[in-house]
Amino acid sequence: MSSEAGRDLPRRGLCQGLPMTWHALVLFAPLVVMLAVAAAIDIRSRRIPNALTGLLALTGLLQSFTAGHTVAPWQSILGLLTGVGLLLALFAIGAVGGGDLKLLAAAGAWLGPRLVFQVFLVEAILGMLIVLITCAIHGRLRLLMNNSMLLATNIAHVNQLGTDHVRETGESSRSIDRPLPYAVPIFLATLVILSFGRGGI
């Protein structure tokens, strides 16, 4: 790598076309630590403190202005907005809580739009696996399938039924006793993407 390219690396940020390695985990250490704390709190109380998501978003935005940023400032802002947009519809029907939406948005401030979208895809798969395993352990797979079909039908007709009806259907058709600790799959998905994914916006 030339000296000119080396000088350009901090300005461009880590997430522009470079492979994500353990070095990436070091640069993203504050994000990983705060997501781990969020996951631990979510497991215990099924809530994610606003103070934690606010701190995560603020530090993500601020670090984008430093020399060793993970993403450029505009990417940080766009990543935050992408995180909101990805869960907004699910939040509207009550499938996820406000803390879940804020957590993904805050992570987006560190990751940028492309990586937060990848995290969203991976955490959706991990979350589904967690629900399937939980329902299988408690013998509720048939109930899960029936409730999923009912909710999918309601979502398909949301314009006629309204979001309030869909939300009520989702709340009354839970297949597990307690809501999924959403911060857990977000934390795990972030580790997967940072360890094995590739950057680039």
N, C-alpha and C positions, 0 to 999 in steps of 0.2 A: 504494500500500500504506500503511495507517495505521501510526502509530508503535507501536500496540499489537501489530499483526500482525508488524511488523518485530522487535519484542522477542521475540515468540513463536517466530520462525524458528529460532534456534540451539537452543532447547529441543526443538523437534519434530524437528529433524534434516533433512538435505537430502532424504532418500529418502521423503518422505511427500507424494506427489501432485505433485511438481515435475518439470518436464522436465530431463533430464540433458543438460548442455551441456559446453563446454570448462571452464567454472567447476567442474563436477563432477570433471573430470580433475585439477584443481589440488587439490581437497579430498581426492581419493583418490590423490594422488601417491605416498605411501609404499607403498600397495598395488600400484600399477602398477610402481613401481621394483623392488620385491621379487619380483613375478611375472616381470618381465623377467630378473632375475638367475636365478631358478629355471629359466626356459626355457633360458637360455644354458648353465647347468650340466647340465640334463637332456639337451640336444642332445649335449654333449660326453661325458658319463659315463653317461647313462641312469639317473640317480639324483637324488633331491632331498634335500639334507641336512636332518636333523631340526632342526638349529639354526635353519635358515632358516624352516621351516614353524612352528616354535615361536615365533620372533620375530614372524612375521606374525600368528599367532593372538593373541599377547599384546598387541601394539600395537593390533590391532583391538578387543580387549576394553577396553583402557585408554582408547582415544580415545573410546569410546562414553560415557564419564563426563565428557568435557570439554564446554565450551560450544559448540564448533564441530563436534560429532560428526556422523558420516555416518549413524549409526543410534543409536537409544536402547539402553541396556544390555540390556534384555530381548530386543530384536531382534538384537543382536550375538550373544548366547548361542544364541538360536533359529537364527540363520543358521549358526553353527558346527555345531550339531547336525543341521541340514538338510543341510549339506555332507557330513557323515558318512553320514547315511541314504541319500543319493542314490547313493553308490558302494559301500555296504556289501555288497550282493548281488554286484556285479561283483568286489569284492575277495575275497569268499568263494570264487568259482570261478576266481580267478586272472586275471581279465580286466584288472585294474588292480593296481598295487602299493600298498604301504602309504604310500609317499611321495606318490603321486597322491591318495589319499584324504585324507591330512593337508593337502595343499595346497588342495584344494577347501574343506575344512572351515575352514582358516585364512582363506581369502578370504571365506567366509561370515560370519566375525566382523566384517569390514568392510562387507559388502554387505547383510546381513540375509537372511531366508529367501526373499523374493520374487525379489530380484535374483540371488542365488546359484542359484536354480532356473533363471532365465533364462540365466545363464552356462552352466549344465549342459546345457541344450538346445542352445545355440549351439555349445558346444565339441564336443558329440556329432556335430553336422553337419560341423564343420570337421575333426574327427578322422577321420571317415569319408572325407571328400574327400582328406585327406592319404594315407590308406591306399590309396584307389583310384588316385590319381595315382602313388604309389610302385609299386604292383603293375602298373599299365599300363606304366610305364617299363621294368620288368624282365620284362614278358610273363607276369605271374602272375595275371591277372584270373580265368582259369578255376579256378586253384588256390584263389583267394580265395573264389569262389562255392561250390566244393565244401566247403572247410573251414568256411565260414559255415553251410552247411546242416547239416553234421555237428555243429557246436557247438550250433546252435539245437535240433536233435533231442535232444541230450544235456541241454540246459537244460530242455527241456519235460518230460523224464523224470528230473529231478534227484532227486525223492523216491524213485524206485526205484534209481537208479544211485549216488546219494550225491555230495556236493560234491567229494570227493577224486577220483572218477572223472572228473567234469566238468572239474576243474582240470587233471588229467593230459591229457585230450583237448585242452583249449585249448593247453597248452604244447607238445604234439606236433603240433599242426595250425597252426603259425604260417605265414602267407603271406608275411611279410617277415623278413629276416635278423635285424634288431634290433627290440626293442619300440618302439612309438611313443613319442616324447618327450611325454608327456601334458601337461607344463607349457606346451608351446607353444600348443596349442588353448585351454587355460584362459586364458593371457595374451591371446591374440587375441580370444577371446570376451568377456573382461572389457572390453577396449577398445571393442568393438562395442556392448556394453550400456551402458557409461558415456557413449558418444558419441551414440547414437541411441535408447536405450531411455527408459523413463519410470519414475520411482520409485513408491513406494507399497507398503505391506505389506498 
